Amino acid sequence: MRKPPLPTGAGLGLRRPLMEQLEASGCAGIDFLELAPENWIGVGGRDGRRLRALTERHPFVAHGLSASLGGPAPLDFGLLLEIRDFLDQHGVLAYTEHLSYCSDDGQLYDLMPIPFTEEAVRRVANRIREAQDVLERPIAVENVSYYAAPGAEMSELDFLRGVLDEADCGLLLDVNNVFVNATNHGYDPAAFLAGLPRDRVWYLHTAGHYVEAEDLLVDTHGADVREEVWSLLAGAYRLFGERPTLLERDFNFPPLEKLRADLDRIRKLMQVDC
């Protein structure tokens, strides 16, 4: 498996409501930034210049939203070429996508789960290899949250391992998604982490979620990271060693100082538990 150069430390997702604060502070206390290329491709004018100023000064990784790696429709090679050019233009270190699908005849505007079957493993792995060829770089896929598993013939862990091996790609390990899925579907999150291939884990995500009920959590990226997820993140460092880790926050933004404090907590966990 090829592996791109990766940043180190603790990063933050770039969101437009945070831009002014990030520019004013010079991104102090933030080791790297992550963006979704689809939100920035073709953006010019003032916002385009602001993005360029950030990518020239700070390490960036990209997390795609629309490649629909598990979708029924053919891959959108035009979009992949646009993403490739954007990554090259801004010197983005690494590219990842969701192990899900979000389109058929049109955009579904949600991340839909792929059936956990051997056939799906082979099909998705082939599409990941195709995407890597077009992008001219290795990619990692993210384990996603899901709320139903129709047609499942294998476990989530076996499906994920199968795709990683068949596609020979990396894993963007979302620790909050592991906790959410484990709660909703009744498995042990620590055992799930222990079953993952260590050498496939490129970097980590952590985030907050919404508690609908004791047995129903909703992945939102709109709340603080819960203590149970912090504990699981510490366990991930013990298993996989130090890995760059991104704090995801998409709305309900606290003051930037609170986000920086969370990044400090991530770095401290790395030092203690790696």
WOPE-V543206 format. One record per residue. RES is the residue in one small letter. PSI is psi in degrees with one decimal (999 if undefined). OMEGA is omega in radians with two decimals (none if undefined). Layout:
res=RES psi=PSI omega=OMEGA
res=RES psi=PSI omega=OMEGA
//
This chain:
res=m psi=123.3 omega=3.00
res=r psi=152.4 omega=3.14
res=k psi=131.6 omega=-3.12
res=p psi=168.0 omega=2.97
res=p psi=139.9 omega=-3.10
res=l psi=153.2 omega=3.05
res=p psi=176.9 omega=3.06
res=t psi=162.6 omega=3.03
res=g psi=-147.6 omega=-3.03
res=a psi=130.1 omega=-3.08
res=g psi=173.7 omega=-3.09
res=l psi=142.7 omega=3.06
res=g psi=132.5 omega=3.11
res=l psi=118.6 omega=3.09
res=r psi=142.1 omega=-3.06
res=r psi=-38.2 omega=3.11
res=p psi=-16.3 omega=3.13
res=l psi=-5.9 omega=-2.97
res=m psi=-48.8 omega=-3.06
res=e psi=-41.5 omega=3.13
res=q psi=-40.2 omega=3.14
res=l psi=-40.8 omega=3.13
res=e psi=-40.1 omega=-3.09
res=a psi=-33.7 omega=-3.07
res=s psi=-7.4 omega=-3.08
res=g psi=23.1 omega=3.13
res=c psi=30.1 omega=3.11
res=a psi=135.6 omega=3.11
res=g psi=3.8 omega=-3.14
res=i psi=117.8 omega=-3.02
res=d psi=-29.1 omega=3.08
res=f psi=167.0 omega=3.14
res=l psi=152.3 omega=3.09
res=e psi=140.0 omega=3.10
res=l psi=162.7 omega=3.00
res=a psi=115.2 omega=-3.08
res=p psi=-37.8 omega=-3.09
res=e psi=-24.9 omega=3.13
res=n psi=-7.5 omega=-3.03
res=w psi=-16.4 omega=-3.14
res=i psi=129.1 omega=3.12
res=g psi=-0.6 omega=3.13
res=v psi=123.1 omega=3.12
res=g psi=-156.4 omega=3.09
res=g psi=-148.2 omega=-3.06
res=r psi=-44.5 omega=-3.12
res=d psi=-37.0 omega=3.08
res=g psi=-41.5 omega=3.11
res=r psi=-36.7 omega=3.13
res=r psi=-41.4 omega=3.11
res=l psi=-45.6 omega=3.14
res=r psi=-41.1 omega=3.13
res=a psi=-37.2 omega=3.12
res=l psi=-45.0 omega=-3.09
res=t psi=-22.4 omega=3.08
res=e psi=-23.5 omega=-3.02
res=r psi=-19.3 omega=-2.98
res=h psi=149.0 omega=3.06
res=p psi=139.4 omega=3.13
res=f psi=145.0 omega=2.87
res=v psi=162.4 omega=-3.10
res=a psi=140.4 omega=3.13
res=h psi=106.7 omega=-3.03
res=g psi=158.0 omega=-3.10
res=l psi=-22.2 omega=-2.85
res=s psi=7.3 omega=-3.12
res=a psi=-22.8 omega=3.06
res=s psi=57.9 omega=-3.04
res=l psi=-28.0 omega=-3.14
res=g psi=12.1 omega=-3.03
res=g psi=160.4 omega=3.11
res=p psi=-25.9 omega=-3.13
res=a psi=156.8 omega=3.09
res=p psi=151.9 omega=3.06
res=l psi=144.9 omega=3.11
res=d psi=90.9 omega=-3.08
res=f psi=-28.4 omega=3.08
res=g psi=-44.5 omega=3.09
res=l psi=-43.4 omega=-3.14
res=l psi=-37.2 omega=3.09
res=l psi=-38.4 omega=3.08
res=e psi=-41.4 omega=3.11
res=i psi=-44.6 omega=3.12
res=r psi=-47.6 omega=-3.11
res=d psi=-37.7 omega=3.11
res=f psi=-44.8 omega=3.13
res=l psi=-42.2 omega=3.11
res=d psi=-43.4 omega=-3.09
res=q psi=-38.1 omega=-3.04
res=h psi=5.3 omega=3.09
res=g psi=36.6 omega=-3.12
res=v psi=134.4 omega=-3.00
res=l psi=-41.5 omega=-3.02
res=a psi=154.9 omega=-3.13
res=y psi=136.4 omega=3.09
res=t psi=162.3 omega=3.06
res=e psi=168.5 omega=-3.14
res=h psi=140.7 omega=3.03
res=l psi=78.3 omega=-3.03
res=s psi=-169.9 omega=2.97
res=y psi=155.9 omega=-3.06
res=c psi=15.7 omega=-3.12
res=s psi=155.3 omega=2.96
res=d psi=-103.0 omega=3.00
res=d psi=-19.9 omega=3.11
res=g psi=-179.5 omega=-3.14
res=q psi=133.9 omega=-3.12
res=l psi=-15.0 omega=3.11
res=y psi=34.6 omega=3.03
res=d psi=161.1 omega=3.12
res=l psi=104.6 omega=-3.03
res=m psi=141.5 omega=-3.12
res=p psi=145.5 omega=3.08
res=i psi=136.2 omega=3.10
res=p psi=137.5 omega=-3.12
res=f psi=82.7 omega=-3.13
res=t psi=159.1 omega=3.09
res=e psi=-39.0 omega=3.11
res=e psi=-42.6 omega=3.13
res=a psi=-36.7 omega=3.09
res=v psi=-50.0 omega=-3.10
res=r psi=-43.3 omega=-3.08
res=r psi=-46.6 omega=-3.12
res=v psi=-40.2 omega=3.13
res=a psi=-39.5 omega=3.10
res=n psi=-39.8 omega=3.12
res=r psi=-35.5 omega=3.08
res=i psi=-43.2 omega=3.10
res=r psi=-41.3 omega=3.08
res=e psi=-45.5 omega=-3.13
res=a psi=-41.5 omega=3.12
res=q psi=-38.0 omega=3.12
res=d psi=-43.5 omega=-3.13
res=v psi=-42.2 omega=-3.11
res=l psi=-17.3 omega=-3.14
res=e psi=39.0 omega=3.12
res=r psi=153.1 omega=3.05
res=p psi=153.0 omega=3.11
res=i psi=164.9 omega=2.99
res=a psi=149.2 omega=3.10
res=v psi=147.9 omega=-3.10
res=e psi=133.4 omega=2.96
res=n psi=126.5 omega=-3.02
res=v psi=160.6 omega=3.00
res=s psi=147.3 omega=3.13
res=y psi=154.9 omega=-3.00
res=y psi=-2.7 omega=3.03
res=a psi=152.3 omega=-3.12
res=a psi=66.8 omega=-3.12
res=p psi=138.9 omega=3.07
res=g psi=15.1 omega=-3.10
res=a psi=131.7 omega=3.08
res=e psi=0.2 omega=-3.13
res=m psi=169.9 omega=3.14
res=s psi=162.0 omega=3.06
res=e psi=-42.9 omega=-3.12
res=l psi=-45.5 omega=3.13
res=d psi=-38.3 omega=3.10
res=f psi=-47.6 omega=-3.12
res=l psi=-46.2 omega=3.11
res=r psi=-40.3 omega=3.13
res=g psi=-43.3 omega=3.13
res=v psi=-45.2 omega=-3.12
res=l psi=-42.9 omega=-3.13
res=d psi=-46.4 omega=-3.08
res=e psi=-39.5 omega=-3.13
res=a psi=-17.2 omega=-3.06
res=d psi=53.1 omega=-3.10
res=c psi=176.7 omega=3.14
res=g psi=172.1 omega=3.11
res=l psi=126.2 omega=2.88
res=l psi=105.4 omega=-3.02
res=l psi=110.8 omega=3.07
res=d psi=106.8 omega=-3.05
res=v psi=-37.2 omega=3.10
res=n psi=-39.2 omega=3.10
res=n psi=-37.7 omega=3.08
res=v psi=-46.0 omega=-3.12
res=f psi=-43.6 omega=3.13
res=v psi=-49.3 omega=-3.11
res=n psi=-39.6 omega=-3.14
res=a psi=-40.6 omega=3.11
res=t psi=-46.0 omega=-3.06
res=n psi=-29.5 omega=-3.03
res=h psi=4.9 omega=2.94
res=g psi=44.9 omega=3.01
res=y psi=170.8 omega=-3.08
res=d psi=115.0 omega=-3.09
res=p psi=-35.0 omega=3.13
res=a psi=-39.0 omega=3.10
res=a psi=-35.9 omega=3.09
res=f psi=-48.0 omega=3.12
res=l psi=-43.1 omega=-3.10
res=a psi=-22.5 omega=-3.14
res=g psi=-2.2 omega=-3.12
res=l psi=147.3 omega=3.11
res=p psi=118.7 omega=-3.02
res=r psi=-40.7 omega=-3.03
res=d psi=-10.2 omega=3.13
res=r psi=-16.4 omega=-3.01
res=v psi=109.5 omega=3.14
res=w psi=-56.8 omega=3.09
res=y psi=177.9 omega=-2.94
res=l psi=153.0 omega=2.92
res=h psi=146.4 omega=2.91
res=t psi=152.7 omega=-3.04
res=a psi=178.5 omega=3.06
res=g psi=166.4 omega=3.12
res=h psi=170.0 omega=-3.14
res=y psi=133.6 omega=3.13
res=v psi=103.5 omega=3.08
res=e psi=-39.5 omega=3.10
res=a psi=173.9 omega=-3.13
res=e psi=-34.3 omega=-3.11
res=d psi=21.5 omega=3.10
res=l psi=104.6 omega=3.06
res=l psi=146.8 omega=-3.14
res=v psi=122.5 omega=3.12
res=d psi=113.4 omega=-3.04
res=t psi=-29.3 omega=-3.00
res=h psi=23.9 omega=-3.10
res=g psi=17.3 omega=-3.10
res=a psi=170.2 omega=3.09
res=d psi=152.9 omega=3.05
res=v psi=130.6 omega=-3.12
res=r psi=155.6 omega=-3.06
res=e psi=-37.1 omega=3.14
res=e psi=-34.0 omega=3.13
res=v psi=-37.6 omega=3.03
res=w psi=-42.4 omega=3.14
res=s psi=-40.3 omega=3.12
res=l psi=-36.7 omega=3.08
res=l psi=-43.0 omega=3.08
res=a psi=-39.8 omega=3.09
res=g psi=-35.9 omega=3.10
res=a psi=-40.4 omega=3.11
res=y psi=-37.0 omega=3.11
res=r psi=-33.9 omega=-3.14
res=l psi=-44.0 omega=-2.93
res=f psi=-6.1 omega=-3.09
res=g psi=-174.8 omega=-3.11
res=e psi=127.2 omega=3.10
res=r psi=141.0 omega=3.03
res=p psi=139.9 omega=-3.03
res=t psi=131.5 omega=-3.11
res=l psi=133.7 omega=3.00
res=l psi=118.7 omega=3.13
res=e psi=130.2 omega=3.03
res=r psi=118.3 omega=-3.03
res=d psi=-21.9 omega=3.11
res=f psi=-179.4 omega=-3.02
res=n psi=49.5 omega=-3.03
res=f psi=128.9 omega=2.98
res=p psi=176.3 omega=3.01
res=p psi=148.2 omega=-3.10
res=l psi=-30.5 omega=3.12
res=e psi=-34.7 omega=3.08
res=k psi=-42.4 omega=3.11
res=l psi=-38.9 omega=3.10
res=r psi=-37.8 omega=3.10
res=a psi=-38.0 omega=3.08
res=d psi=-37.9 omega=3.09
res=l psi=-38.0 omega=3.06
res=d psi=-40.2 omega=3.13
res=r psi=-39.4 omega=3.08
res=i psi=-48.0 omega=-3.12
res=r psi=-37.7 omega=3.13
res=k psi=-40.4 omega=3.09
res=l psi=-40.3 omega=3.11
res=m psi=-44.1 omega=-3.07
res=q psi=-35.8 omega=-3.07
res=v psi=-40.1 omega=-2.91
res=d psi=-4.9 omega=3.14
res=c psi=999 omega=none
//
